[in-house]
Amino acid sequence: MRWKLVVGLILAVLIAVLAAQNAGTLTVRFFFWSFQLSQALVIFLSGIAGLVIGWLLAATGALKK
């Protein structure tokens, strides 16, 4: 269990470094919406979305057992 914490912390640090190095703005287009965001924010939100999706998949697998 402790190794999962270490891996998670390493991934969080890597995402933070990646986000800090890409602080420019970009245009996000989603269907008919278009808006500008910081690349760092997009990277951070993508990491959070991946975390939530992984957590939900693990939770559903645990419930099936």
PQR file of N, CA, C, O and H, with PARSE charges and radii, in Angstrom:
ATOM      1  N   MET A   1       0.822  -1.193   0.000 -0.4000 1.5000
ATOM      2  CA  MET A   1       0.000   0.000   0.000 -0.0000 2.0000
ATOM      3  C   MET A   1       0.866   1.257   0.000  0.5500 1.7000
ATOM      4  O   MET A   1       0.499   2.251  -0.627 -0.5500 1.4000
ATOM      5  N   ARG A   2       1.993   1.235   0.682 -0.4000 1.5000
ATOM      6  CA  ARG A   2       2.857   2.410   0.759 -0.0000 2.0000
ATOM      7  C   ARG A   2       3.478   2.739  -0.596  0.5500 1.7000
ATOM      8  O   ARG A   2       3.717   3.908  -0.896 -0.5500 1.4000
ATOM      9  H   ARG A   2       2.290   0.428   1.191  0.4000 1.0000
ATOM     10  N   TRP A   3       3.742   1.724  -1.416 -0.4000 1.5000
ATOM     11  CA  TRP A   3       4.337   1.980  -2.714 -0.0000 2.0000
ATOM     12  C   TRP A   3       3.372   2.733  -3.611  0.5500 1.7000
ATOM     13  O   TRP A   3       3.807   3.506  -4.465 -0.5500 1.4000
ATOM     14  H   TRP A   3       3.548   0.774  -1.172  0.4000 1.0000
ATOM     15  N   LYS A   4       2.065   2.525  -3.439 -0.4000 1.5000
ATOM     16  CA  LYS A   4       1.076   3.270  -4.216 -0.0000 2.0000
ATOM     17  C   LYS A   4       1.120   4.749  -3.861  0.5500 1.7000
ATOM     18  O   LYS A   4       0.970   5.606  -4.731 -0.5500 1.4000
ATOM     19  H   LYS A   4       1.712   1.897  -2.745  0.4000 1.0000
ATOM     20  N   LEU A   5       1.325   5.045  -2.595 -0.4000 1.5000
ATOM     21  CA  LEU A   5       1.438   6.434  -2.157 -0.0000 2.0000
ATOM     22  C   LEU A   5       2.672   7.093  -2.764  0.5500 1.7000
ATOM     23  O   LEU A   5       2.605   8.234  -3.222 -0.5500 1.4000
ATOM     24  H   LEU A   5       1.447   4.349  -1.888  0.4000 1.0000
ATOM     25  N   VAL A   6       3.785   6.387  -2.770 -0.4000 1.5000
ATOM     26  CA  VAL A   6       5.025   6.911  -3.334 -0.0000 2.0000
ATOM     27  C   VAL A   6       4.866   7.165  -4.833  0.5500 1.7000
ATOM     28  O   VAL A   6       5.264   8.219  -5.330 -0.5500 1.4000
ATOM     29  H   VAL A   6       3.839   5.460  -2.399  0.4000 1.0000
ATOM     30  N   VAL A   7       4.290   6.210  -5.546 -0.4000 1.5000
ATOM     31  CA  VAL A   7       4.075   6.375  -6.989 -0.0000 2.0000
ATOM     32  C   VAL A   7       3.129   7.542  -7.248  0.5500 1.7000
ATOM     33  O   VAL A   7       3.357   8.330  -8.166 -0.5500 1.4000
ATOM     34  H   VAL A   7       3.967   5.355  -5.142  0.4000 1.0000
ATOM     35  N   GLY A   8       2.080   7.661  -6.458 -0.4000 1.5000
ATOM     36  CA  GLY A   8       1.140   8.766  -6.610 -0.0000 2.0000
ATOM     37  C   GLY A   8       1.792  10.115  -6.371  0.5500 1.7000
ATOM     38  O   GLY A   8       1.523  11.074  -7.093 -0.5500 1.4000
ATOM     39  H   GLY A   8       1.895   7.020  -5.713  0.4000 1.0000
ATOM     40  N   LEU A   9       2.648  10.195  -5.359 -0.4000 1.5000
ATOM     41  CA  LEU A   9       3.342  11.449  -5.085 -0.0000 2.0000
ATOM     42  C   LEU A   9       4.327  11.805  -6.198  0.5500 1.7000
ATOM     43  O   LEU A   9       4.450  12.970  -6.575 -0.5500 1.4000
ATOM     44  H   LEU A   9       2.866   9.415  -4.772  0.4000 1.0000
ATOM     45  N   ILE A  10       5.020  10.808  -6.718 -0.4000 1.5000
ATOM     46  CA  ILE A  10       5.946  11.050  -7.825 -0.0000 2.0000
ATOM     47  C   ILE A  10       5.183  11.557  -9.048  0.5500 1.7000
ATOM     48  O   ILE A  10       5.623  12.505  -9.698 -0.5500 1.4000
ATOM     49  H   ILE A  10       4.920   9.861  -6.412  0.4000 1.0000
ATOM     50  N   LEU A  11       4.051  10.940  -9.366 -0.4000 1.5000
ATOM     51  CA  LEU A  11       3.252  11.389 -10.499 -0.0000 2.0000
ATOM     52  C   LEU A  11       2.717  12.797 -10.278  0.5500 1.7000
ATOM     53  O   LEU A  11       2.676  13.596 -11.214 -0.5500 1.4000
ATOM     54  H   LEU A  11       3.693  10.170  -8.838  0.4000 1.0000
ATOM     55  N   ALA A  12       2.307  13.112  -9.056 -0.4000 1.5000
ATOM     56  CA  ALA A  12       1.807  14.459  -8.753 -0.0000 2.0000
ATOM     57  C   ALA A  12       2.906  15.503  -8.939  0.5500 1.7000
ATOM     58  O   ALA A  12       2.653  16.585  -9.469 -0.5500 1.4000
ATOM     59  H   ALA A  12       2.341  12.463  -8.295  0.4000 1.0000
ATOM     60  N   VAL A  13       4.108  15.185  -8.510 -0.4000 1.5000
ATOM     61  CA  VAL A  13       5.224  16.116  -8.684 -0.0000 2.0000
ATOM     62  C   VAL A  13       5.543  16.294 -10.171  0.5500 1.7000
ATOM     63  O   VAL A  13       5.801  17.411 -10.618 -0.5500 1.4000
ATOM     64  H   VAL A  13       4.314  14.306  -8.080  0.4000 1.0000
ATOM     65  N   LEU A  14       5.527  15.207 -10.933 -0.4000 1.5000
ATOM     66  CA  LEU A  14       5.794  15.307 -12.370 -0.0000 2.0000
ATOM     67  C   LEU A  14       4.736  16.150 -13.076  0.5500 1.7000
ATOM     68  O   LEU A  14       5.068  16.940 -13.960 -0.5500 1.4000
ATOM     69  H   LEU A  14       5.318  14.299 -10.569  0.4000 1.0000
ATOM     70  N   ILE A  15       3.486  15.994 -12.704 -0.4000 1.5000
ATOM     71  CA  ILE A  15       2.419  16.802 -13.294 -0.0000 2.0000
ATOM     72  C   ILE A  15       2.599  18.264 -12.923  0.5500 1.7000
ATOM     73  O   ILE A  15       2.400  19.143 -13.761 -0.5500 1.4000
ATOM     74  H   ILE A  15       3.216  15.353 -11.986  0.4000 1.0000
ATOM     75  N   ALA A  16       2.973  18.538 -11.675 -0.4000 1.5000
ATOM     76  CA  ALA A  16       3.185  19.920 -11.242 -0.0000 2.0000
ATOM     77  C   ALA A  16       4.346  20.566 -12.002  0.5500 1.7000
ATOM     78  O   ALA A  16       4.254  21.726 -12.404 -0.5500 1.4000
ATOM     79  H   ALA A  16       3.135  17.823 -10.994  0.4000 1.0000
ATOM     80  N   VAL A  17       5.431  19.826 -12.198 -0.4000 1.5000
ATOM     81  CA  VAL A  17       6.580  20.353 -12.942 -0.0000 2.0000
ATOM     82  C   VAL A  17       6.193  20.598 -14.403  0.5500 1.7000
ATOM     83  O   VAL A  17       6.534  21.636 -14.969 -0.5500 1.4000
ATOM     84  H   VAL A  17       5.506  18.884 -11.871  0.4000 1.0000
ATOM     85  N   LEU A  18       5.495  19.663 -15.002 -0.4000 1.5000
ATOM     86  CA  LEU A  18       5.051  19.811 -16.384 -0.0000 2.0000
ATOM     87  C   LEU A  18       4.144  21.026 -16.536  0.5500 1.7000
ATOM     88  O   LEU A  18       4.275  21.786 -17.495 -0.5500 1.4000
ATOM     89  H   LEU A  18       5.217  18.819 -14.542  0.4000 1.0000
ATOM     90  N   ALA A  19       3.234  21.209 -15.601 -0.4000 1.5000
ATOM     91  CA  ALA A  19       2.322  22.348 -15.653 -0.0000 2.0000
ATOM     92  C   ALA A  19       3.082  23.663 -15.476  0.5500 1.7000
ATOM     93  O   ALA A  19       2.775  24.644 -16.153 -0.5500 1.4000
ATOM     94  H   ALA A  19       3.128  20.591 -14.822  0.4000 1.0000
ATOM     95  N   ALA A  20       4.054  23.695 -14.591 -0.4000 1.5000
ATOM     96  CA  ALA A  20       4.810  24.923 -14.346 -0.0000 2.0000
ATOM     97  C   ALA A  20       5.648  25.317 -15.559  0.5500 1.7000
ATOM     98  O   ALA A  20       5.853  26.506 -15.807 -0.5500 1.4000
ATOM     99  H   ALA A  20       4.304  22.898 -14.041  0.4000 1.0000
ATOM    100  N   GLN A  21       6.128  24.347 -16.307 -0.4000 1.5000
ATOM    101  CA  GLN A  21       6.954  24.640 -17.471 -0.0000 2.0000
ATOM    102  C   GLN A  21       6.129  25.038 -18.691  0.5500 1.7000
ATOM    103  O   GLN A  21       6.681  25.542 -19.669 -0.5500 1.4000
ATOM    104  H   GLN A  21       5.962  23.382 -16.105  0.4000 1.0000
ATOM    105  N   ASN A  22       4.828  24.821 -18.646 -0.4000 1.5000
ATOM    106  CA  ASN A  22       3.953  25.143 -19.777 -0.0000 2.0000
ATOM    107  C   ASN A  22       2.880  26.125 -19.311  0.5500 1.7000
ATOM    108  O   ASN A  22       1.707  25.774 -19.186 -0.5500 1.4000
ATOM    109  H   ASN A  22       4.380  24.412 -17.851  0.4000 1.0000
ATOM    110  N   ALA A  23       3.303  27.352 -19.059 -0.4000 1.5000
ATOM    111  CA  ALA A  23       2.399  28.331 -18.482 -0.0000 2.0000
ATOM    112  C   ALA A  23       1.739  29.228 -19.530  0.5500 1.7000
ATOM    113  O   ALA A  23       1.039  30.169 -19.157 -0.5500 1.4000
ATOM    114  H   ALA A  23       4.256  27.637 -19.161  0.4000 1.0000
ATOM    115  N   GLY A  24       1.931  28.975 -20.809 -0.4000 1.5000
ATOM    116  CA  GLY A  24       1.333  29.808 -21.853 -0.0000 2.0000
ATOM    117  C   GLY A  24      -0.175  29.596 -21.947  0.5500 1.7000
ATOM    118  O   GLY A  24      -0.734  28.727 -21.277 -0.5500 1.4000
ATOM    119  H   GLY A  24       2.500  28.211 -21.112  0.4000 1.0000
ATOM    120  N   THR A  25      -0.820  30.392 -22.777 -0.4000 1.5000
ATOM    121  CA  THR A  25      -2.262  30.244 -22.969 -0.0000 2.0000
ATOM    122  C   THR A  25      -2.543  29.482 -24.253  0.5500 1.7000
ATOM    123  O   THR A  25      -1.726  29.467 -25.174 -0.5500 1.4000
ATOM    124  H   THR A  25      -0.367  31.098 -23.321  0.4000 1.0000
ATOM    125  N   LEU A  26      -3.692  28.858 -24.302 -0.4000 1.5000
ATOM    126  CA  LEU A  26      -4.120  28.146 -25.484 -0.0000 2.0000
ATOM    127  C   LEU A  26      -5.624  28.277 -25.619  0.5500 1.7000
ATOM    128  O   LEU A  26      -6.324  28.553 -24.645 -0.5500 1.4000
ATOM    129  H   LEU A  26      -4.355  28.870 -23.553  0.4000 1.0000
ATOM    130  N   THR A  27      -6.115  28.078 -26.830 -0.4000 1.5000
ATOM    131  CA  THR A  27      -7.545  28.155 -27.089 -0.0000 2.0000
ATOM    132  C   THR A  27      -8.116  26.741 -27.047  0.5500 1.7000
ATOM    133  O   THR A  27      -7.642  25.847 -27.748 -0.5500 1.4000
ATOM    134  H   THR A  27      -5.546  27.854 -27.621  0.4000 1.0000
ATOM    135  N   VAL A  28      -9.125  26.554 -26.228 -0.4000 1.5000
ATOM    136  CA  VAL A  28      -9.801  25.269 -26.097 -0.0000 2.0000
ATOM    137  C   VAL A  28     -11.117  25.360 -26.860  0.5500 1.7000
ATOM    138  O   VAL A  28     -11.920  26.261 -26.619 -0.5500 1.4000
ATOM    139  H   VAL A  28      -9.510  27.280 -25.658  0.4000 1.0000
ATOM    140  N   ARG A  29     -11.330  24.436 -27.770 -0.4000 1.5000
ATOM    141  CA  ARG A  29     -12.588  24.387 -28.527 -0.0000 2.0000
ATOM    142  C   ARG A  29     -13.302  23.093 -28.189  0.5500 1.7000
ATOM    143  O   ARG A  29     -12.736  22.009 -28.328 -0.5500 1.4000
ATOM    144  H   ARG A  29     -10.677  23.704 -27.966  0.4000 1.0000
ATOM    145  N   PHE A  30     -14.544  23.209 -27.746 -0.4000 1.5000
ATOM    146  CA  PHE A  30     -15.349  22.047 -27.382 -0.0000 2.0000
ATOM    147  C   PHE A  30     -16.735  22.265 -27.958  0.5500 1.7000
ATOM    148  O   PHE A  30     -17.481  23.120 -27.482 -0.5500 1.4000
ATOM    149  H   PHE A  30     -15.003  24.090 -27.633  0.4000 1.0000
ATOM    150  N   PHE A  31     -17.083  21.493 -28.983 -0.4000 1.5000
ATOM    151  CA  PHE A  31     -18.318  21.664 -29.751 -0.0000 2.0000
ATOM    152  C   PHE A  31     -18.427  23.108 -30.223  0.5500 1.7000
ATOM    153  O   PHE A  31     -17.617  23.533 -31.047 -0.5500 1.4000
ATOM    154  H   PHE A  31     -16.477  20.799 -29.370  0.4000 1.0000
ATOM    155  N   PHE A  32     -19.383  23.868 -29.739 -0.4000 1.5000
ATOM    156  CA  PHE A  32     -19.544  25.247 -30.188 -0.0000 2.0000
ATOM    157  C   PHE A  32     -18.961  26.258 -29.211  0.5500 1.7000
ATOM    158  O   PHE A  32     -19.082  27.462 -29.435 -0.5500 1.4000
ATOM    159  H   PHE A  32     -20.041  23.522 -29.069  0.4000 1.0000
ATOM    160  N   TRP A  33     -18.333  25.799 -28.133 -0.4000 1.5000
ATOM    161  CA  TRP A  33     -17.680  26.691 -27.179 -0.0000 2.0000
ATOM    162  C   TRP A  33     -16.210  26.865 -27.572  0.5500 1.7000
ATOM    163  O   TRP A  33     -15.577  25.956 -28.109 -0.5500 1.4000
ATOM    164  H   TRP A  33     -18.234  24.820 -27.951  0.4000 1.0000
ATOM    165  N   SER A  34     -15.702  28.040 -27.291 -0.4000 1.5000
ATOM    166  CA  SER A  34     -14.297  28.323 -27.524 -0.0000 2.0000
ATOM    167  C   SER A  34     -13.843  29.312 -26.455  0.5500 1.7000
ATOM    168  O   SER A  34     -14.441  30.376 -26.295 -0.5500 1.4000
ATOM    169  H   SER A  34     -16.216  28.778 -26.855  0.4000 1.0000
ATOM    170  N   PHE A  35     -12.794  28.965 -25.729 -0.4000 1.5000
ATOM    171  CA  PHE A  35     -12.291  29.848 -24.676 -0.0000 2.0000
ATOM    172  C   PHE A  35     -10.806  29.624 -24.493  0.5500 1.7000
ATOM    173  O   PHE A  35     -10.261  28.599 -24.902 -0.5500 1.4000
ATOM    174  H   PHE A  35     -12.308  28.100 -25.859  0.4000 1.0000
ATOM    175  N   GLN A  36     -10.157  30.596 -23.873 -0.4000 1.5000
ATOM    176  CA  GLN A  36      -8.714  30.523 -23.659 -0.0000 2.0000
ATOM    177  C   GLN A  36      -8.425  30.171 -22.205  0.5500 1.7000
ATOM    178  O   GLN A  36      -9.045  30.700 -21.282 -0.5500 1.4000
ATOM    179  H   GLN A  36     -10.599  31.429 -23.541  0.4000 1.0000
ATOM    180  N   LEU A  37      -7.471  29.268 -22.028 -0.4000 1.5000
ATOM    181  CA  LEU A  37      -7.042  28.825 -20.701 -0.0000 2.0000
ATOM    182  C   LEU A  37      -5.524  28.735 -20.676  0.5500 1.7000
ATOM    183  O   LEU A  37      -4.869  28.680 -21.717 -0.5500 1.4000
ATOM    184  H   LEU A  37      -6.967  28.839 -22.778  0.4000 1.0000
ATOM    185  N   SER A  38      -4.994  28.721 -19.497 -0.4000 1.5000
ATOM    186  CA  SER A  38      -3.575  28.476 -19.305 -0.0000 2.0000
ATOM    187  C   SER A  38      -3.287  26.998 -19.560  0.5500 1.7000
ATOM    188  O   SER A  38      -4.072  26.134 -19.170 -0.5500 1.4000
ATOM    189  H   SER A  38      -5.526  28.765 -18.651  0.4000 1.0000
ATOM    190  N   GLN A  39      -2.169  26.710 -20.210 -0.4000 1.5000
ATOM    191  CA  GLN A  39      -1.778  25.315 -20.426 -0.0000 2.0000
ATOM    192  C   GLN A  39      -1.594  24.596 -19.098  0.5500 1.7000
ATOM    193  O   GLN A  39      -1.912  23.412 -18.979 -0.5500 1.4000
ATOM    194  H   GLN A  39      -1.531  27.412 -20.527  0.4000 1.0000
ATOM    195  N   ALA A  40      -1.082  25.311 -18.100 -0.4000 1.5000
ATOM    196  CA  ALA A  40      -0.880  24.701 -16.788 -0.0000 2.0000
ATOM    197  C   ALA A  40      -2.206  24.236 -16.208  0.5500 1.7000
ATOM    198  O   ALA A  40      -2.286  23.157 -15.621 -0.5500 1.4000
ATOM    199  H   ALA A  40      -0.824  26.272 -18.198  0.4000 1.0000
ATOM    200  N   LEU A  41      -3.251  25.051 -16.372 -0.4000 1.5000
ATOM    201  CA  LEU A  41      -4.562  24.682 -15.856 -0.0000 2.0000
ATOM    202  C   LEU A  41      -5.132  23.480 -16.598  0.5500 1.7000
ATOM    203  O   LEU A  41      -5.743  22.604 -15.986 -0.5500 1.4000
ATOM    204  H   LEU A  41      -3.185  25.927 -16.849  0.4000 1.0000
ATOM    205  N   VAL A  42      -4.936  23.433 -17.906 -0.4000 1.5000
ATOM    206  CA  VAL A  42      -5.416  22.296 -18.691 -0.0000 2.0000
ATOM    207  C   VAL A  42      -4.697  21.017 -18.274  0.5500 1.7000
ATOM    208  O   VAL A  42      -5.330  19.971 -18.134 -0.5500 1.4000
ATOM    209  H   VAL A  42      -4.440  24.145 -18.403  0.4000 1.0000
ATOM    210  N   ILE A  43      -3.386  21.089 -18.076 -0.4000 1.5000
ATOM    211  CA  ILE A  43      -2.619  19.913 -17.640 -0.0000 2.0000
ATOM    212  C   ILE A  43      -3.076  19.468 -16.260  0.5500 1.7000
ATOM    213  O   ILE A  43      -3.264  18.275 -16.021 -0.5500 1.4000
ATOM    214  H   ILE A  43      -2.871  21.938 -18.190  0.4000 1.0000
ATOM    215  N   PHE A  44      -3.254  20.420 -15.349 -0.4000 1.5000
ATOM    216  CA  PHE A  44      -3.684  20.095 -13.994 -0.0000 2.0000
ATOM    217  C   PHE A  44      -5.079  19.459 -14.002  0.5500 1.7000
ATOM    218  O   PHE A  44      -5.299  18.447 -13.336 -0.5500 1.4000
ATOM    219  H   PHE A  44      -3.101  21.389 -15.543  0.4000 1.0000
ATOM    220  N   LEU A  45      -6.014  20.038 -14.743 -0.4000 1.5000
ATOM    221  CA  LEU A  45      -7.371  19.486 -14.804 -0.0000 2.0000
ATOM    222  C   LEU A  45      -7.397  18.112 -15.455  0.5500 1.7000
ATOM    223  O   LEU A  45      -8.192  17.256 -15.066 -0.5500 1.4000
ATOM    224  H   LEU A  45      -5.836  20.860 -15.284  0.4000 1.0000
ATOM    225  N   SER A  46      -6.541  17.893 -16.438 -0.4000 1.5000
ATOM    226  CA  SER A  46      -6.446  16.564 -17.066 -0.0000 2.0000
ATOM    227  C   SER A  46      -5.929  15.530 -16.073  0.5500 1.7000
ATOM    228  O   SER A  46      -6.415  14.400 -16.037 -0.5500 1.4000
ATOM    229  H   SER A  46      -5.895  18.587 -16.755  0.4000 1.0000
ATOM    230  N   GLY A  47      -4.945  15.918 -15.270 -0.4000 1.5000
ATOM    231  CA  GLY A  47      -4.435  15.018 -14.234 -0.0000 2.0000
ATOM    232  C   GLY A  47      -5.493  14.679 -13.199  0.5500 1.7000
ATOM    233  O   GLY A  47      -5.613  13.527 -12.783 -0.5500 1.4000
ATOM    234  H   GLY A  47      -4.550  16.836 -15.299  0.4000 1.0000
ATOM    235  N   ILE A  48      -6.262  15.682 -12.781 -0.4000 1.5000
ATOM    236  CA  ILE A  48      -7.345  15.452 -11.814 -0.0000 2.0000
ATOM    237  C   ILE A  48      -8.418  14.552 -12.419  0.5500 1.7000
ATOM    238  O   ILE A  48      -8.925  13.656 -11.745 -0.5500 1.4000
ATOM    239  H   ILE A  48      -6.164  16.618 -13.119  0.4000 1.0000
ATOM    240  N   ALA A  49      -8.771  14.786 -13.692 -0.4000 1.5000
ATOM    241  CA  ALA A  49      -9.770  13.941 -14.355 -0.0000 2.0000
ATOM    242  C   ALA A  49      -9.286  12.494 -14.430  0.5500 1.7000
ATOM    243  O   ALA A  49     -10.065  11.569 -14.198 -0.5500 1.4000
ATOM    244  H   ALA A  49      -8.359  15.514 -14.240  0.4000 1.0000
ATOM    245  N   GLY A  50      -8.008  12.291 -14.751 -0.4000 1.5000
ATOM    246  CA  GLY A  50      -7.454  10.937 -14.780 -0.0000 2.0000
ATOM    247  C   GLY A  50      -7.472  10.278 -13.416  0.5500 1.7000
ATOM    248  O   GLY A  50      -7.743   9.083 -13.295 -0.5500 1.4000
ATOM    249  H   GLY A  50      -7.376  13.043 -14.939  0.4000 1.0000
ATOM    250  N   LEU A  51      -7.183  11.063 -12.389 -0.4000 1.5000
ATOM    251  CA  LEU A  51      -7.224  10.547 -11.022 -0.0000 2.0000
ATOM    252  C   LEU A  51      -8.629  10.096 -10.643  0.5500 1.7000
ATOM    253  O   LEU A  51      -8.811   9.015 -10.081 -0.5500 1.4000
ATOM    254  H   LEU A  51      -6.963  12.034 -12.487  0.4000 1.0000
ATOM    255  N   VAL A  52      -9.613  10.921 -10.951 -0.4000 1.5000
ATOM    256  CA  VAL A  52     -11.006  10.599 -10.614 -0.0000 2.0000
ATOM    257  C   VAL A  52     -11.485   9.382 -11.398  0.5500 1.7000
ATOM    258  O   VAL A  52     -12.135   8.500 -10.837 -0.5500 1.4000
ATOM    259  H   VAL A  52      -9.465  11.799 -11.407  0.4000 1.0000
ATOM    260  N   ILE A  53     -11.170   9.327 -12.683 -0.4000 1.5000
ATOM    261  CA  ILE A  53     -11.580   8.180 -13.491 -0.0000 2.0000
ATOM    262  C   ILE A  53     -10.931   6.894 -12.983  0.5500 1.7000
ATOM    263  O   ILE A  53     -11.597   5.864 -12.876 -0.5500 1.4000
ATOM    264  H   ILE A  53     -10.642  10.044 -13.139  0.4000 1.0000
ATOM    265  N   GLY A  54      -9.638   6.948 -12.672 -0.4000 1.5000
ATOM    266  CA  GLY A  54      -8.953   5.770 -12.121 -0.0000 2.0000
ATOM    267  C   GLY A  54      -9.533   5.343 -10.792  0.5500 1.7000
ATOM    268  O   GLY A  54      -9.685   4.149 -10.531 -0.5500 1.4000
ATOM    269  H   GLY A  54      -9.097   7.785 -12.759  0.4000 1.0000
ATOM    270  N   TRP A  55      -9.863   6.319  -9.940 -0.4000 1.5000
ATOM    271  CA  TRP A  55     -10.455   6.003  -8.640 -0.0000 2.0000
ATOM    272  C   TRP A  55     -11.833   5.349  -8.816  0.5500 1.7000
ATOM    273  O   TRP A  55     -12.157   4.385  -8.122 -0.5500 1.4000
ATOM    274  H   TRP A  55      -9.739   7.288 -10.152  0.4000 1.0000
ATOM    275  N   LEU A  56     -12.638   5.875  -9.743 -0.4000 1.5000
ATOM    276  CA  LEU A  56     -13.961   5.298  -9.975 -0.0000 2.0000
ATOM    277  C   LEU A  56     -13.867   3.881 -10.544  0.5500 1.7000
ATOM    278  O   LEU A  56     -14.647   3.008 -10.163 -0.5500 1.4000
ATOM    279  H   LEU A  56     -12.374   6.658 -10.307  0.4000 1.0000
ATOM    280  N   LEU A  57     -12.928   3.653 -11.441 -0.4000 1.5000
ATOM    281  CA  LEU A  57     -12.760   2.301 -11.991 -0.0000 2.0000
ATOM    282  C   LEU A  57     -12.285   1.331 -10.910  0.5500 1.7000
ATOM    283  O   LEU A  57     -12.732   0.185 -10.873 -0.5500 1.4000
ATOM    284  H   LEU A  57     -12.295   4.362 -11.749  0.4000 1.0000
ATOM    285  N   ALA A  58     -11.400   1.768 -10.045 -0.4000 1.5000
ATOM    286  CA  ALA A  58     -10.936   0.903  -8.958 -0.0000 2.0000
ATOM    287  C   ALA A  58     -12.067   0.635  -7.964  0.5500 1.7000
ATOM    288  O   ALA A  58     -12.182  -0.472  -7.439 -0.5500 1.4000
ATOM    289  H   ALA A  58     -11.037   2.700 -10.075  0.4000 1.0000
ATOM    290  N   ALA A  59     -12.889   1.634  -7.709 -0.4000 1.5000
ATOM    291  CA  ALA A  59     -14.003   1.461  -6.764 -0.0000 2.0000
ATOM    292  C   ALA A  59     -15.045   0.480  -7.317  0.5500 1.7000
ATOM    293  O   ALA A  59     -15.576  -0.343  -6.571 -0.5500 1.4000
ATOM    294  H   ALA A  59     -12.795   2.533  -8.136  0.4000 1.0000
ATOM    295  N   THR A  60     -15.335   0.563  -8.612 -0.4000 1.5000
ATOM    296  CA  THR A  60     -16.309  -0.365  -9.183 -0.0000 2.0000
ATOM    297  C   THR A  60     -15.745  -1.788  -9.210  0.5500 1.7000
ATOM    298  O   THR A  60     -16.486  -2.754  -9.029 -0.5500 1.4000
ATOM    299  H   THR A  60     -14.903   1.232  -9.218  0.4000 1.0000
ATOM    300  N   GLY A  61     -14.444  -1.914  -9.435 -0.4000 1.5000
ATOM    301  CA  GLY A  61     -13.828  -3.255  -9.391 -0.0000 2.0000
ATOM    302  C   GLY A  61     -13.856  -3.835  -7.988  0.5500 1.7000
ATOM    303  O   GLY A  61     -14.041  -5.041  -7.821 -0.5500 1.4000
ATOM    304  H   GLY A  61     -13.842  -1.129  -9.582  0.4000 1.0000
ATOM    305  N   ALA A  62     -13.674  -2.986  -6.971 -0.4000 1.5000
ATOM    306  CA  ALA A  62     -13.716  -3.463  -5.592 -0.0000 2.0000
ATOM    307  C   ALA A  62     -15.132  -3.854  -5.199  0.5500 1.7000
ATOM    308  O   ALA A  62     -15.322  -4.789  -4.421 -0.5500 1.4000
ATOM    309  H   ALA A  62     -13.524  -2.007  -7.107  0.4000 1.0000
ATOM    310  N   LEU A  63     -16.126  -3.151  -5.727 -0.4000 1.5000
ATOM    311  CA  LEU A  63     -17.520  -3.471  -5.388 -0.0000 2.0000
ATOM    312  C   LEU A  63     -17.948  -4.795  -6.016  0.5500 1.7000
ATOM    313  O   LEU A  63     -18.780  -5.506  -5.451 -0.5500 1.4000
ATOM    314  H   LEU A  63     -15.971  -2.391  -6.359  0.4000 1.0000
ATOM    315  N   LYS A  64     -17.392  -5.132  -7.169 -0.4000 1.5000
ATOM    316  CA  LYS A  64     -17.749  -6.397  -7.810 -0.0000 2.0000
ATOM    317  C   LYS A  64     -17.229  -7.591  -7.040  0.5500 1.7000
ATOM    318  O   LYS A  64     -17.804  -8.677  -7.111 -0.5500 1.4000
ATOM    319  H   LYS A  64     -16.717  -4.556  -7.628  0.4000 1.0000
ATOM    320  N   LYS A  65     -16.141  -7.401  -6.301 -0.4000 1.5000
ATOM    321  CA  LYS A  65     -15.584  -8.506  -5.520 -0.0000 2.0000
ATOM    322  C   LYS A  65     -16.422  -8.671  -4.305  0.5500 1.7000
ATOM    323  O   LYS A  65     -16.152  -9.547  -3.483 -0.5500 1.4000
ATOM    324  H   LYS A  65     -15.673  -6.519  -6.243  0.4000 1.0000
TER
END
